Amino acid sequence: MFGRVGTPTLTGAYLTFGDGSGRQEEYRSLSYYATAYLYAPGQCIYYGGRDYNSGTWWGKGPGWCGK
């Protein structure tokens, strides 16, 4: 996935609550980065992405916890 930086590639980014609900994903042909937004006051969120050409997913979390 990271070997294609600068080359337009169908890529996605996602955010979700810890229980998997509220998932927000944006995907399109991108050269550098994708964005996703999730309104989550007082919640911990998980984040990740996908290379749609290879089908590779990656994720991490909790990434941020609101107050």
DRENLUM-925250 format. One record per atom (N, C-alpha, C, CB): residue number from 1; atom name; x, y negated, z negated. Coordinates in Angstrom, 2 decimals. Glycine has a CB too. Example, Ala and Ser with C-alpha at 12.3 -4.5 7.8 and 13.67 -1.06 7.14 Angstrom:
residues 2
   pos   site      east     north        up
     1      N     13.19      5.69     -7.80
     1     CA     12.30      4.50     -7.80
     1      C     13.20      3.30     -7.80
     1     CB     11.31      4.47     -9.05
     2      N     12.85      2.25     -7.08
     2     CA     13.67      1.06     -7.14
     2      C     12.90     -0.03     -7.87
     2     CB     14.08      0.60     -5.72
//
This chain:
residues 67
   pos   site      east     north        up
     1      N      0.81      1.18      0.00
     1     CA      0.00      0.00      0.00
     1      C      0.86     -1.25      0.00
     1     CB     -0.93      0.01     -1.18
     2      N      1.87     -1.32     -0.81
     2     CA      2.67     -2.51     -0.92
     2      C      3.63     -2.69      0.25
     2     CB      3.43     -2.50     -2.20
     3      N      3.87     -1.67      1.04
     3     CA      4.75     -1.77      2.18
     3      C      4.16     -2.56      3.33
     3     CB      5.11     -0.41      2.64
     4      N      2.90     -2.95      3.23
     4     CA      2.23     -3.66      4.33
     4      C      2.04     -5.14      4.05
     4     CB      0.89     -3.04      4.59
     5      N      2.69     -5.68      3.04
     5     CA      2.54     -7.09      2.71
     5      C      2.89     -7.94      3.92
     5     CB      3.44     -7.48      1.50
     6      N      2.00     -8.86      4.28
     6     CA      2.21     -9.73      5.43
     6      C      1.58     -9.21      6.70
     6     CB      3.67     -9.94      5.64
     7      N      1.14     -7.95      6.71
     7     CA      0.49     -7.34      7.86
     7      C     -1.00     -7.20      7.56
     7     CB      1.13     -5.95      8.21
     8      N     -1.90     -7.72      8.40
     8     CA     -3.33     -7.59      8.12
     8      C     -3.71     -6.12      7.96
     8     CB     -4.15     -8.23      9.25
     9      N     -4.28     -5.79      6.80
     9     CA     -4.64     -4.42      6.44
     9      C     -5.96     -4.46      5.70
     9     CB     -3.52     -3.75      5.58
    10      N     -6.86     -3.51      5.98
    10     CA     -8.12     -3.45      5.26
    10      C     -7.82     -3.09      3.81
    10     CB     -9.11     -2.42      5.91
    11      N     -8.02     -4.07      2.92
    11     CA     -7.63     -3.97      1.52
    11      C     -8.79     -4.42      0.65
    11     CB     -6.36     -4.81      1.24
    12      N     -8.86     -3.88     -0.57
    12     CA     -9.90     -4.29     -1.49
    12      C     -9.35     -4.57     -2.87
    12     CB    -10.97     -3.24     -1.58
    13      N    -10.08     -5.39     -3.62
    13     CA     -9.77     -5.66     -5.02
    13      C    -11.07     -5.52     -5.78
    13     CB     -9.12     -7.09     -5.22
    14      N    -11.00     -4.96     -7.00
    14     CA    -12.21     -4.84     -7.79
    14      C    -11.98     -5.19     -9.25
    14     CB    -12.78     -3.45     -7.67
    15      N    -13.08     -5.57     -9.91
    15     CA    -13.13     -5.81    -11.35
    15      C    -14.35     -5.06    -11.87
    15     CB    -13.21     -7.35    -11.69
    16      N    -14.27     -4.53    -13.08
    16     CA    -15.41     -3.85    -13.69
    16      C    -15.31     -3.93    -15.20
    16     CB    -15.48     -2.38    -13.22
    17      N    -16.43     -3.79    -15.89
    17     CA    -16.41     -3.68    -17.34
    17      C    -15.83     -2.33    -17.71
    17     CB    -17.83     -3.87    -17.95
    18      N    -15.42     -2.16    -18.97
    18     CA    -14.81     -0.92    -19.43
    18      C    -15.69      0.31    -19.24
    18     CB    -14.46     -1.04    -20.86
    19      N    -17.02      0.14    -19.26
    19     CA    -17.92      1.29    -19.08
    19      C    -18.21      1.57    -17.61
    19     CB    -19.22      1.04    -19.82
    20      N    -17.58      0.83    -16.71
    20     CA    -17.77      1.04    -15.27
    20      C    -18.90      0.24    -14.67
    20     CB    -18.00      2.47    -15.01
    21      N    -19.67     -0.46    -15.50
    21     CA    -20.78     -1.24    -14.96
    21      C    -20.29     -2.60    -14.46
    21     CB    -21.88     -1.44    -16.04
    22      N    -21.15     -3.29    -13.73
    22     CA    -20.84     -4.64    -13.28
    22      C    -19.76     -4.73    -12.22
    22     CB    -20.45     -5.46    -14.43
    23      N    -19.48     -3.64    -11.53
    23     CA    -18.38     -3.62    -10.57
    23      C    -18.57     -4.66     -9.48
    23     CB    -18.25     -2.24     -9.94
    24      N    -17.52     -5.44     -9.25
    24     CA    -17.48     -6.43     -8.17
    24      C    -16.27     -6.12     -7.31
    24     CB    -17.42     -7.90     -8.74
    25      N    -16.50     -5.94     -6.02
    25     CA    -15.39     -5.62     -5.12
    25      C    -15.46     -6.49     -3.88
    25     CB    -15.41     -4.14     -4.72
    26      N    -14.31     -6.92     -3.43
    26     CA    -14.19     -7.63     -2.16
    26      C    -13.19     -6.87     -1.31
    26     CB    -13.75     -9.13     -2.37
    27      N    -13.55     -6.64     -0.07
    27     CA    -12.61     -5.98      0.83
    27      C    -12.74     -6.57      2.23
    27     CB    -12.84     -4.46      0.86
    28      N    -11.62     -6.67      2.87
    28     CA    -11.54     -7.16      4.25
    28      C    -10.11     -7.01      4.73
    28     CB    -12.02     -8.66      4.36
    29      N     -9.86     -7.38      5.96
    29     CA     -8.51     -7.32      6.50
    29      C     -7.70     -8.48      5.95
    29     CB     -8.52     -7.35      8.05
    30      N     -6.72     -8.16      5.12
    30     CA     -5.93     -9.19      4.43
    30      C     -4.44     -8.96      4.64
    30     CB     -6.26     -9.19      2.94
    31      N     -3.68    -10.03      4.60
    31     CA     -2.23     -9.94      4.76
    31      C     -1.49     -9.99      3.44
    31     CB     -1.75    -11.05      5.64
    32      N     -2.06    -10.65      2.44
    32     CA     -1.31    -10.85      1.19
    32      C     -2.07    -10.47     -0.07
    32     CB     -0.91    -12.26      1.09
    33      N     -3.34    -10.83     -0.22
    33     CA     -4.03    -10.54     -1.46
    33      C     -5.53    -10.56     -1.25
    33     CB     -3.63    -11.54     -2.55
    34      N     -6.25     -9.96     -2.19
    34     CA     -7.71     -9.98     -2.20
    34      C     -8.15    -10.59     -3.53
    34     CB     -8.31     -8.55     -2.01
    35      N     -9.36    -11.11     -3.56
    35     CA     -9.89    -11.69     -4.78
    35      C    -11.21    -11.03     -5.15
    35     CB    -10.07    -13.20     -4.63
    36      N    -11.51    -11.00     -6.42
    36     CA    -12.80    -10.53     -6.91
    36      C    -13.12    -11.34     -8.16
    36     CB    -12.80     -8.97     -7.20
    37      N    -14.40    -11.61     -8.40
    37     CA    -14.82    -12.40     -9.54
    37      C    -15.88    -11.63    -10.32
    37     CB    -15.37    -13.77     -9.09
    38      N    -15.81    -11.71    -11.66
    38     CA    -16.78    -11.05    -12.52
    38      C    -17.00    -11.93    -13.74
    38     CB    -16.30     -9.62    -12.93
    39      N    -18.23    -12.36    -13.98
    39     CA    -18.55    -13.15    -15.16
    39      C    -18.60    -12.19    -16.35
    39     CB    -19.91    -13.93    -14.99
    40      N    -17.70    -12.38    -17.31
    40     CA    -17.56    -11.39    -18.38
    40      C    -17.19    -12.02    -19.72
    40     CB    -16.52    -10.37    -18.00
    41      N    -17.95    -13.00    -20.21
    41     CA    -17.60    -13.59    -21.51
    41      C    -17.70    -12.55    -22.63
    41     CB    -18.52    -14.80    -21.82
    42      N    -16.66    -12.48    -23.46
    42     CA    -16.65    -11.56    -24.59
    42      C    -16.46    -10.10    -24.21
    42     CB    -17.91    -11.70    -25.33
    43      N    -16.09     -9.81    -22.98
    43     CA    -15.94     -8.44    -22.50
    43      C    -14.49     -8.16    -22.12
    43     CB    -16.87     -8.18    -21.30
    44      N    -14.12     -6.90    -22.15
    44     CA    -12.84     -6.47    -21.59
    44      C    -13.12     -5.98    -20.17
    44     CB    -12.15     -5.35    -22.47
    45      N    -12.24     -6.32    -19.24
    45     CA    -12.44     -5.88    -17.86
    45      C    -11.26     -5.05    -17.37
    45     CB    -12.64     -7.09    -16.94
    46      N    -11.55     -4.20    -16.42
    46     CA    -10.56     -3.37    -15.74
    46      C    -10.42     -3.91    -14.33
    46     CB    -10.96     -1.85    -15.74
    47      N     -9.27     -3.67    -13.70
    47     CA     -9.07     -4.17    -12.35
    47      C     -8.29     -3.14    -11.53
    47     CB     -8.32     -5.53    -12.37
    48      N     -8.39     -3.29    -10.23
    48     CA     -7.69     -2.38     -9.35
    48      C     -7.87     -2.77     -7.90
    48     CB     -8.16     -0.96     -9.56
    49      N     -7.46     -1.88     -7.02
    49     CA     -7.56     -2.15     -5.60
    49      C     -7.53     -0.89     -4.77
    49     CB     -6.45     -3.05     -5.17
    50      N     -7.63     -1.06     -3.48
    50     CA     -7.67      0.08     -2.56
    50      C     -7.05     -0.32     -1.24
    50     CB     -9.12      0.57     -2.35
    51      N     -6.24      0.57     -0.71
    51     CA     -5.74      0.48      0.67
    51      C     -6.68      1.34      1.50
    51     CB     -4.21      0.94      0.80
    52      N     -7.55      0.72      2.27
    52     CA     -8.57      1.47      3.02
    52      C     -7.97      2.28      4.16
    52     CB     -9.60      0.51      3.57
    53      N     -6.76      1.99      4.60
    53     CA     -6.15      2.78      5.66
    53      C     -5.68      4.14      5.14
    53     CB     -4.97      2.03      6.26
    54      N     -5.10      4.16      3.96
    54     CA     -4.61      5.43      3.40
    54      C     -5.61      6.06      2.43
    54     CB     -3.28      5.21      2.69
    55      N     -6.58      5.27      1.96
    55     CA     -7.54      5.76      0.97
    55      C     -7.00      5.72     -0.45
    55     CB     -7.94      7.16      1.31
    56      N     -5.82      5.14     -0.65
    56     CA     -5.20      5.08     -1.96
    56      C     -5.90      4.06     -2.85
    56     CB     -3.72      4.75     -1.83
    57      N     -6.31      4.51     -4.06
    57     CA     -6.89      3.63     -5.08
    57      C     -5.88      3.46     -6.19
    57     CB     -8.22      4.21     -5.62
    58      N     -5.92      2.34     -6.85
    58     CA     -5.15      2.16     -8.09
    58      C     -5.98      1.31     -9.02
    58     CB     -3.76      1.50     -7.81
    59      N     -5.76      1.49    -10.31
    59     CA     -6.52      0.75    -11.29
    59      C     -5.75      0.58    -12.58
    59     CB     -7.84      1.44    -11.55
    60      N     -6.19     -0.35    -13.39
    60     CA     -5.54     -0.63    -14.65
    60      C     -6.54     -1.27    -15.59
    60     CB     -4.31     -1.54    -14.45
    61      N     -6.33     -1.08    -16.87
    61     CA     -7.18     -1.77    -17.80
    61      C     -7.15     -1.16    -19.18
    61     CB     -8.57     -1.80    -17.29
    62      N     -7.74     -1.81    -20.16
    62     CA     -8.35     -3.11    -19.93
    62      C     -7.29     -4.15    -19.61
    62     CB     -9.17     -3.54    -21.13
    63      N     -7.61     -5.01    -18.68
    63     CA     -6.66     -6.02    -18.26
    63      C     -6.79     -7.30    -19.05
    63     CB     -6.82     -6.30    -16.80
    64      N     -8.01     -7.78    -19.20
    64     CA     -8.23     -9.04    -19.92
    64      C     -9.42     -8.84    -20.82
    64     CB     -8.45    -10.25    -18.94
    65      N     -9.37     -9.42    -21.99
    65     CA    -10.51     -9.39    -22.92
    65      C    -10.89    -10.82    -23.25
    65     CB    -10.16     -8.58    -24.22
    66      N    -12.18    -11.15    -23.00
    66     CA    -12.67    -12.50    -23.25
    66      C    -12.96    -12.72    -24.73
    66     CB    -13.92    -12.76    -22.43
    67      N    -13.17    -13.96    -25.05
    67     CA    -13.48    -14.33    -26.45
    67      C    -14.87    -14.89    -26.55
    67     CB    -12.47    -15.33    -27.00
//
